[in-house]
């Protein structure tokens, strides 16, 4: 009885704390964001029917997953598990609608990640291209929709953005950083057009980027601020994200997964998940396997960023492997290298924990990666 009473008191205290923390009653903008209406003249399209250039191939294990179904049983368990995350996925569209909306439902959205805010973990981003390039216009608010049938918070979420100007505009809709999605719908004004967009110069082959928790979104506050997303917008090229937190360890099967996509460039960015022994044993066979499967595609081997300003062992081991392979012809000239110099500012403000970039660090990393990749594309 005492235990039950203490549990009730704890629940009441928690509810009171949440009430005190809710500032929406004092902030009209937050209140508006958390009281969003439904339908009103919008047409909603099942996004699973839209092309998604951010997938390594169309036949993934789940509609918004990242591992090809044919490799689901071959990759490490952790990679398969994280492969269900919608990390790095986006829709690249064009529309003449005056507004665009996104509805989406995550399998769960209550997990508290020590690195990524819930809005980044489970939220969406909308960007619109204008005369000066891509511009962020809206982030999806969690728990913002009321189910009209029940009057309670809906299981799904929704966000909308007004699109200024007129005519056809290009739009990017980024999906959540680390959510498993049940479904997604894209909304446009009734009578409007919605179609896949094209990249400048007709680029259709993607950059395929295999890497660690940094590639997996740590620690961007929202999907459009992942450094991979920033680089992709700067390059105006399709981009496939194969980031797996703590699990980018150069298993040979992952070379096979990367090679499923006939890419414009492969990025191998695993240093932070590998010790010196793993790098010395696995890096060369991994790179040789990838090259044998796609001999015409350049490969960019990357060091891990060092915000502390000190060199660390895996980077030294990686550099040694690269130098050895370079002296032997470096995969017919297709192997290239990105040192960590300049990846992150060393002023102490660019990371969450001296490893994972915050938004400030992501912007710098996006610039460094885009500059090097532009030289190879």
N, C-alpha and C positions, 0 to 999 in steps of 0.2 A: 504493500500500500504506500509506504514511504517512497519507494522507487518510482511508482506511478505518479505520485504527487510531484516529485522532483522533476520528472520528465515534462509534466504539464507546465510547471513553472518555467523550465528552460525554453519551451516552445513559445510561451507568452513573452518571455524576455527577448527571444530572437525576433518575434513579430514586431515588438516595440522598437527594437533596434533598426529593423528594415524600414519601419514607418518614419523614424527620425532621419534615416539616410536618404529618403525619397525627397529630392528637391524639386520634383516636377510641379508641385503646387505653388512654388515660388518663381518658376521659370517657364514662361509661356511656350517657348520653343521646344523645350523638352516635353512639356505636356502635349503639344501638338504631335510630336514624333511618337508618343506612346498612346495615341488615340486615333490611329489611322483608320479611315473608312475602307470599304471594299468596292467592288464592281465599278459603278458609274461610268459607263461608256467605254470601258477597256475590253479588248479582246485578248484572251490569254492562250498562249501556244505552249504545248508540251515541248520543253526544251530537249528532251531525249530524241526528238525528231529532227533537231537542227544539227548541222555538222559541227564538230569540235576539233579544231586543228591542234589543240593542246594534248591530245591523246597519242600515245606511241603507236597505236593502231586502233581501228574501230572496235575490234573484238576484245574488249577488256572484260575482266571477270564480273564487274558490276558496271552499270551505265555511266557512273561518274568516278569509276576507279581508274587505276593507272598501270596495272599489271596485265599484260596480255593473257587471256584465258588459257592459252596453250602452255604458259609457263607457271601457272598458279601453284602447281604441285612441285615445281623444280626449284623455286627461289627459297631463301631462308624464311622461316615462319614469321619472323618480325617484319620482313619486307612485304610478305603477302598481307599481313595484318594492316600495316600502314598503307599498303597499296590501295586500300578501300577509301582512303582520304582523298578529298577533291583538290588537294594541294596543287596550286599552279594552273588549275583548269579555268578556262574563260570562254566566253562566246564573243566572236569578232563579227559584228553585224552592221548593216546599214538600214536606215529607216527614214521615212519622211514624217513620222509621227511627232506631234508636239510634246509628247511625254512618253516615257518608257518605265515599265515596272518589272519587278522581280518578285515572285513568290517561291519559297523553298521550304522544305522540311528536312531537318536533320534527325538522324536516329536518336541522338541525345545532344543536349546543349547546356548541360549543367556542370560538366567536368571543369575543374579549376586547374589550368595549366600554370606551372610556376614561371613560365616564360612569356606566353602569348595571352593577351587579353581576350575575354570571351567574344568581344565584337570582331576580333580578327579570327579566332578559332571558328566561329559559327556564322559570321556575318558575310555580306556580299558588298562589292564595290561597283559603282557605275562611273565610267569615264566617257567623255565625248571629245572628239577631235574637232578643233577649230582652226582658225587661220594660223595660230601660234603653236599648234601641236595639241597633244593630249592634255585634257584638264579633268581633274576629279570633280564630280558633281554631287555624288550621294553615296552614303554608306547605309547598308541595311540595318535597321534597328531590331533587336531581338525582343520577342514578347510584345510586339506592337499591334497585333491584330486581334479583334474581338470576333468570335464566331457568332454570326448573326442568328443561327438556330438556337444556340444555348445561352448567348449573352456572356460567355466566359472567354478567357484568353484562348486563342486558337493554337492548335499544335504546330501550325505552320507560321512562317513570318512573311512579311511583305514590305517592300519599299518602292517608292516612285520618285522619278526625277522629271522636272520640266526641262525641255530641250529648247533653248533660245534660238532665234533665227528661223529660217524656213528652208525648204528643200531637203534633199537627202543628206543625212549626216552619218558618220561612222561612230559606232558605239562599242565599248568594251564592257562586258559584264563579268567580273571576277567572282568565282565561287569561293566558299570558305576555305581557310588555310588548312584546317585539320579535322574537318567534319566528314562523317559518312552520310551521304545524302540519300533520302528516300525518293524525292522528286524535285524538279525545278520547272517553273513556268515563266515565260517572258510575256509581258503585257505591252500592247501598243494601243493607241487610240483607234476606235472603230473606223474602218475604211482605209487605214494606213498600210503601207508596205513594210515588210520585214524580210531581209535576205542576207546571206553571207556576204561579207565584205572582202575586198582584195587588198593585198599589200603592195606597196610601191615597187615598181619594177617587176611585178608579177611573181614575186617570191612565193613559192609554195612548199619548199623543203624546210623543215624546222631545225632549230638548234635543239639537241637532246642533251639535257644537263643532269648528270648522275652525281649525287652528293649526299652530304650529311644533314644534320638538323638545321644548319644555316640555309641550305637549299630547301629544306622542308618548312621554311617559313619562320624559324626562330631568329629574332623576336619581333617581327613586324606587328604593328598595331592593327593593321587591316590588310586585306589581300593585295591591293594595288601597290603597297609599299614594300612588298618582298623585293629583294635586290634583283631576283630573276625577272620579275615583272617590270621593274624599272629598266633593266637592260633590254628587254624585249620591245618595250615602247620606243626606246631610243634607236634601236636597230630596225624597227618596223619589219619584223620577221616572225613567223610562227615559232612557238617555244614550247617544249615538252619538259615538264618538271618531274624528275625521278629522284627526289630527295627523301631520305629515310633516316629519321633521327636515330643516331647511335648505331646504325646498321648498314652503312655504306662501307663495306669491308672487302671490296674487290673480288667477290666470289665470281668465278668464271661464268656462271649462269647469267650474271647481270650484264656481261658483255653481249651475250646472246639476246637478252631483252632489249638493250640499246639498239642492236643491229636490226631489230624488227622494222624500225623506221629508216627509210632511205633519207638520211638527214643531210643538211647542208654543213653541219658541224657537230661533232661529239665533244662534250665537255666532261672530263673525268676529274672530280672535285671531292676526293674522299680523305684527304690527309688527316683531318681532325678525328676520324673514326678508326684510324689505323696506327698501330705502333710501328717502330722501325722494322721489327721482324716481319710483320705482315707485308709491309711495303717491299722489303727486299725479296720476299718469297713470291708475292702475288702480282705486283705491279707490271712487271715485264710480260708474264704470260697473259695477263688480262688485256694489255694493250695490243699484244700480238694477235690475240684471238679476235678482238674487235676489228683490227685492221684486215685480218684475213677474210672476214665476213663482208666488209665494205671498204675495199682497198682504195677507192677514189675519194673517200670522205676524210677531211682533215680532223685531227684529234688534238684538243687542247688539254694538257695536263696541268693541274693547278695546285699551287701550294695553299695551305690554310692561312687565313689572315692572322696577324699578330698585333693586336692592339696594345700589348704590353711593351712592344718595341724590342723584345728579345727573341732570338731564333729558338725554335724548338725542334726536338729530335726528328719527328716524322718529316718535317720539311727538308732537313738535311739529307735524310735517307732518300726522299723523293727526288731531290736534286741529283743525288748520286746515280740513281737509276736512269734519269733522263740523260745525264752526261754520258753514261755508258752506252745508251741506245743511240744517242746522237753521233757518237764516234763510229758506230756501226751502220750509219745510214739513216737512223731515226725513221723506220717504217717507210722507206722510199720517199723520205722528205715530207711525210704527212703528219709527223708528230711535232707539236709545238708546246711551248711552256709559258706559264704565267706565274712569275714570282709574287710573293706576298707584299712586296714593297708598294706602299701607298694604298693598299686595299682599304685600310681603316686608319682614320686619324689616331694619333697616339696621345691625344690630349686627355684621355680618360673619360670622355663624354660619349663615345661612339658605340659602346656596347652595354648590354644588360649585365654582363658578368666577366668581362675581358675576353669573351669568346664569341657570344652571339650578338650580332649587330642590332642596335635599336634602330629607330627610323632614320636618325641622323647618320648612323653607320651604314644603313642599307642604301641610302642615296649615294654615298661615296663608293660603296662596292659596286653598285649598279653602273656608275660612270666608268670605273676601272675595267670591269668585265666587258662592257659595251665597246670601249675603245679597243681592247685587244681582240675581241671577236670580230669587230668591223674590219680589221686587217686581214682576217682569214676567210671572211664570207665572200 
